[in-house]
Structures are given as C-alpha cells and as structure tokens.
C-alpha cells in the first residue's frame, strides 16, 4: 500500500512491517500505540523503524493512519488519571476513624 509519511512516499505491506519489527524490544508506551504480533509498540518507534527517519520528522497521526489502513490495531494515548482531591488534616483523620468530618460551625453534618 502506498502512503505518505513526512512528505515521503512509502510502499508498505503488513508483512514488511511485521518483519521490520521482529526482534525489536517495545519501548514504554506513553502516547499512541500499535499492536504488532501481540506486542504493543509506541507509534513513533514503529514509524522510525519502517521509514528510517528521525521521530521528529513525522507525526504520530501519519503513522497511525498508515498502520490502520494496513490492518493493525492502533490505540490512542491513555487518559491521565485525575489527581485525588486533597483532604484537610481534619477530614483525613475523620476518614481514618470512619466517621464523617464535621462541617462548618453551627451546621449539622449530613447523615
């Protein structure tokens, strides 16, 4: 299949991509990823191997589109987990004791 990555045309086939990635250890995934032969690779790592170009020369979207058209399963970047809400020292102590924290002075705690 013909595709353009970083303004350069490439003729890629699924078997060629698999062969290129054989023996290459996947880097930790922090962004978009692709599954090749039961291994999950960062899209930029695969793009660098199959195009022999520097990762800064192409976008993850270009490689993702090409790999999806070849039939590989691509995944988007995982959503970051929200930071837990910071508890006041009184609320933290109350949570440890298993009782509700008191609210503002003069108002009863909700039941």
Beta strands, then each sheet from edge to edge (+ up, - down):
strand 1: 2-5
strand 2: 8-11
strand 3: 33-36
strand 4: 39-42
strand 5: 73-75
sheet 1: 1+ 2-
sheet 2: 4+ 3- 5+
end
